[in-house]
Amino acid sequence: MINTFKDSRIRPELQAGLEKIGFVKPTEVQTKVIPAMLSKINVVVQAATGSGKTHAFLVPVLNEIDPDASYVQAIVTAPSRELADQLFKVAKTLCKASHLDINIAHLAGGIDRDRQLAKIQSNKPQLIIATPGRLLDFAEKKIFVIDQVKTFVIDEADMTLDMGFLADIDKVAARLPKDVLFAAFSATIPVKLSNFLRKYMAHPDEIIVDNPAIISPTVKNDLLDVGSKSKKQIVYRLLTMGQPYLALIFANTKQMVDELTEYLQNQNLKVAKIHGSITERERKRTIRQISQGQYQYVVASDLAARGLDIEGVSLVINYEIPRDLEFVVHRIGRTGRNGLPGHAITLIREEEMDRIEALENLGIHFDFVEIKNDQLVERKHYRSRDNRKASQRKLDGRMVGYVRKEKKKKKPGYKKKIKRAIQEDNRKKRIIEQRHEVRKAKRLRKRKREQGR
């Protein structure tokens, strides 16, 4: 572990550059990852957004690049062009502050391929930051060689899995030297991802960094049960009963983003939308217009939660709870930044209460609210359902009748018989619950596979 960036193994130029951009004391993930990667140890890192993981891998990556060697020495992958662009900008900023003459290429699908090709041919990259598909495209056509790569980093590995890009990563990784240093960074480590990583990392250093301040303390995080009411109408009411500086409304699918945008526009609201099917040119224009204050309302898919850096978001509305609960953290993290107050509202229905409980187990606190007289007011906390759950955990009617019957007979050993019957009943219920969870997991995996096609 390191307590400062003044480690003798880090180049003096990088140390000076980090200090210049305000990095004096490393975060927890940086104290653990940087020395491991500098020691050529493969790492699998589980850390939340905002933990400082980007610099945790960029520092050792840039530290090991030889500016005089004009070939690809390191590769960093990101699952979306927005994330790749963000990493590219951070790397360029650090190189500039450190006065390091390192050529960095940004490769991403949806961006003019010929232009990217021309840049690579005229300016031999030493570090490549790319989306998996475009990286594989260029590697297979040998536009650059990767047989001398020293470090390979997979950022947002769980999102890479969810978007169906692991196959592309696999094909690229198979072309790398056997002694390449692997590093994977992820908010979660699903079993399928863990199995994939083991293929290339026999005994990695597994680093888990908990983020106790999972939601900024400046964010008021509300939970609104919509009951049988129209969600779209509730969203419109929330947007118009106050005047947010900039509101981000998140939906799970591109289709729902389109539907919700059209509905709000029909209510005479000027609304922008962002999702994966929008062209790169249109997306950049939309982001520019948002930053210029031309839009007060933005409907987005989760691509925006982990890729786009939109300033000044004062309100986040979760129109739907995402399939991957971790995305709630990324969504809410769009507001309440830089110490400014923020507000997040998650719309739910009664049947989704178990998912809210799962979110609370992740460390997310909610205040339960309802709309009264065009205002959000606190209401009885949904944990009152615990009483209902407790009663459900009691014996069902069939077992209660059985107990009463046996007690009435008062035959020898009836207490043991009742106890055995209760245990057997509970065992059967557990089996049913386990089967339900297995089927639920299978359905979820099937949906993810279909979405990744």
N, C-alpha and C positions, 0 to 999 in steps of 0.2 A: 504493500500500500504506500501511497505518497500523500503527504500532507500539504505540499505546495507544488507548483509547476517547476520549481527550481531543482529538478532531478538531473543529475549529471549525465543521464542517458538521453535527455532531451536536448536537441540542438539549442545553442544560445540564441540563435535567430528566432526560433519558435517560442522560446521563453519570453523574449522581448516582445514578440508579436502578440502573444496571449495577454501580457500585461498591458499592452497598448490598447487592446479592445476590451479591457476591463476584467479579464480573467486572472484573479489573484489566488483565490482559494478554490481548489477543486471540489466538485460535488462528490457525493458518496460513490456514484457509479464511476466517476473519473478516477477516484483514488484506487479502485479495484481493477478497472479494465486497463488503464494505461500501462502500469507496470507489467501486467500479464502479457499484453501484446508486445511490449518492448522485449520481454523475455522469450518471445516466439512460442507462446502457449495459446493453443486454440481456445476460444471462449464462446459460450452460449449465454447471452445476457438477457435477463428478463427485467425490464425497467419501464416505468410509465413515461408518458409524454411530459416534458418539462424537467426530467431528471438530469439532463446534460449529456445524454448518450451520444449525440452527434459529435461533440468535441472529444468524447471518450475514445472514439475510433479514429477521428481525423488526425488527432495529434500523433499517435504512433504511425499511422499510414504516411503522413507527410514527412515524419521524422526519418523514415527508412527509404525514401525516394532519393535516388542519385540524380541531381539536376543535370549532370553531364552525360547521362546515359539516355539516348533518345529512343526508348522503346517502352511499351506498357509495363509498368512495375506494380500497379495496384488497380483493383476494380472495386467499386462500390455500387451495389444495385438497390433500387427503390421500386416499389410496385406501381407507382403512377408518375406521369411526367411532371406533375406539380411537386411531388416530393423530391424527385430527381433534380428539378430546377432549384428547389430550396437548398438541397445539399450542395449543389454546384456553387450557389452564391455564397454560402457559408465558407466553403473551401477556398474560394477566390479571395474572400475578405481576409481570411487568416493568412493566406500566402502573401497578399499585398502588405498586410501589417508586419509580416515577418521578413519582407524583402526576399522571398524565396522565388526563384525563377523556375517554377514548375508548370508545365503545360497540362492543362486539365480539359478534357473533352466531356461535353454534355450530350448524351445520346438518348433520344426518347421517341417512341412511336407518336404519330400525329403531328410530327414536325417534319418539315421538308427534308427528305432523305438525301437528295443530291447536295443540298447545302451542307449537311452534316458531313457527308463524304468528302466534299471539297476542303472543309476545314481540317479534317484529319490528315488528308494527303499533303496539305501545305504546312501543317503545324503538328508534328509527330507528338501525340499525347503520351504523358508518363503516368497520369492518373485518369481513369475513365469512370464517370458517374453516369449510370444508365438504367433504363427500364429493361427488364429481362428479354422481351421480344426483340427489340432493336439491337441489344447486345449480342444475342445469339445470331441474328441476321448478319451482322458485320463480322463476327468471329468465324461463322461457317464459310463465308465468302473470302476469308483471310484478308480482309481490308486492313487489319492489323493482326499481329501475332500475339498470342497470350501464353506462349510456352516459357516465358521468363518472369511471369507475374509472381510477386513475392507475397502479396496480401490480397485476400478476397473477402469482402464484407457484404453480408446480406442484411440490409436495414428493413425494418417493419416486416419481419419474416412471416408473422401470422397473417398479415394482410396479403403478402405474396402468395401464401397458401390459399386464402379465401378467394383470391381473384384468379386462381388456376394457373399461376406462373411457375410453380415449382418444377414442372417438366422442362421449361426453358433453362432454369437455373441448373438443373441436373445435367443437361447437355453441354452447357458452358463449363461447369465444374469438372466434368470428365476430361476436358481438354487441358486442364491446368497441370502444372508440375506436381509431382507427388509430395514435395516438401513445402507446398504453399501454406501460408498461415490462414486459417479460416476463422471468421468471427460472424456470429449471427446475433442480431438485436431484435427483440420482440416484446410486445406488451403482455402476450400470453404465449405459452408453449403447448399447443395441442399435441396429442399423441402422434398424429400423422406427421407433424412437423418434427417432433423429436426423433421419430424413426428415420426420417429423411436425413437429418443432421448427423445421425450416428454413422451413416454411410461414408461421410467424409471426415468425421472427427471421432476417433476411437475413444479417447479419454479427455474430453474438453474440460476446461475450468468452468463450472456452472456458477454464474454470478446472479443472484437475485437481490434486487434492490427494491424494498418497499417504499412507497411514497405516502407518508402519513397525511400530508396535506393534499389528498387526492382531488379535492375541489377547493379552489381558492376561498379563503375565509371572507373575501369581499363579495362573494356571490350569494344571493338569496336563492335557494334552491327549492322550488315548490313542486308539489304533486297535486294534480287536479283530476279527480274522477269525473269523467264526462257522462257516465251512466248510459242512458239510451239516446242521448242527444246527438246531433250531428257534429262530428269533429270539425268539419270545415267551418261550420257556423261558429263554433267555439273559438277557433283560431281567429276568424275575422273579428269577433268581439274582443278578444285579448289584444289584438293589434290596434283597435280603434278606441278602446276605452281609456287607453293611455297614449302617449306619443313617444315611442322608443326612438332614440337617435338612429339606431340601425338594428333591425331584427333579423335573425337567422332562423328559419323554420326548417327542421330536418325531417325528411321522409326516407323510407327504406329503399324504395325502388325509383328508377327513372320514370316509370309510368305514373307513380303517385306524385312525384315532383311536378310532372306535366299537368296532371289533374288539378292539384292544389293551386298551382300557378294560374291556371285558366280560371278557376273559381274565384280567386282573389282579384284577378284582373277584371272579371265580370262585375265585381263589387266596387269597381272604379278605384282600385288601389294600383299604384305603379309598382309592379313587382318584377324582379329579375330572377332568373333560375340558373342553376349550375348543376350539371351532372355529366357523366362520362360520355354521353353521345353528342354533346355539343362540340363543334369544331374548335380547334385551337385558336383560330383567329377570333371567333365569336366569344370564346371564353375570356381571352385577354381583353377584348373590348369591354365585356361586361364587368370584369374586375376593375378596369380603369374607371368606368362610369360609377361604380360603387364607391371607389376611393375618392372620387370627385364629388360625392354627395348627391348624385343624380337618382339614386334609389334609396328608399328607406326600408324596404322589405326585400328579403332574398330567400327563396326556397331552394334547398340544396340536398343532394344525396351525401352519403358519408365521405365521398371523395373530398368534399370541402373541409370536413372535420379534421382530416389528417394530411391535407396537402396545401390548402390555400391559407395564406396569412392575411385575413381581412381585419383591418384596424377599426376600432370604435364600435364594436358590437356591444350594445347595451342590453339586448334581450335575445335569449335562445329559447325556442320552443321545440320540444321533441314531439312531433306530430304522432310518431310511432316509436315504440321502444325497439332499438335495433336488435337483430338476431344475435349478434355478438355483443354481449353486455358491456364489454370494455369500450365500445364506441361511445357509450354515454359519457364517459370521462372526456373523450376527445371533443365531443360536441359541446358540452358545458364549458370546457376549457377555452372556447372561443370568446367568452365574455369574462368580465372581471379581471382584465389583464392590467399589468403595471400599477397595481394598487387601486385601480378605479372600481367603483361599484358596478356590479352586474346582476342580472336576473335571469334565472332559468326556470322554465315551466315544462313539466313532463305530463302529457295527457295519458291517462290510463283508464281501463275498465276493470270491473271487479275480478274478472278471470285472470288478470295479469298481476294480481297482488303477489303471487309467489316470485315473480321476476323482480319485483321491487324489493322483496326480502333478500333475494340474491345480490342485488345491487348494494343494499345496506351492509351485507356481509363483506363486500369489497371496500367498505369504509365510506360510502356515500350517505350523507344525511339529507332527508327530505322533510319539509314542512307541508302538512296536509292543508289544502285551501279549497275554497269554493267561491263562486262569483255571486255577489249580492250587491244590488244597486250600482252596477257597473264598477265594482271594486272587488279585489281579491281579499278575502278575509279568512282567518284561520278557522278550521272546523275540527271536530273531534278526530284525533289522530287515527289513521287506519289500523294501528296496532290493536285497536279494540277487536279486530278480527281474531287476535290471539285467543280471546275467550271462546270464540266459535270453534277455533282449531282445537282448543283444549277439550271442549265438549265432544268434538269429533273423535278425539283420541280415546275417549271413554268407550265403554262397551256399547256396541250397537244394540238395537232392539232385540234381535235374536238372542244375543248373549245374555242380555239382562233377563229375558224370560227364562233362559236355561238356568241361570243362577238362582232365580226365585223358586223354580221348580225343584231344584236339588236341595235348596235350603228347607223347603217345605217337607220333603221326604225325610230329611235328616237321617239318611242311611250312613253307616260307618264309612269313613273315608271320603265323605262328600266334598270336604274342603280341598283335598288333593285332586279329586276329580274335576272340580271347578277350575282349579289352578292349571291343570293340564289342558283343559278345554280352552281356557283363555290363551295360554301359550301357543297352542296349535292354531287358534284363530288369528293371533297376531302374526304367526309365521306365514300363514297363507296370505295375509294382507301384504306383508313385506314382499313376498314373491310377486304378487300382482303389481305392486308399485315398481319393483325392479324391472318387470317385463314392460311396463308402461314407459319407464325411462329409456330402456334399450330401443323400443320402437320410436320414441321421440327423437333419440339421437340419430337413428337410421334415417328418419324423415329429414332431419336437419342436414345430414351429410349429403343426401340425395339432392336437396334444394341447392346446396352450395355447388355440387358438381354440375347441375343444370345451368346455374348462373355463370359458372366459369367457362362454359363452352362458347 
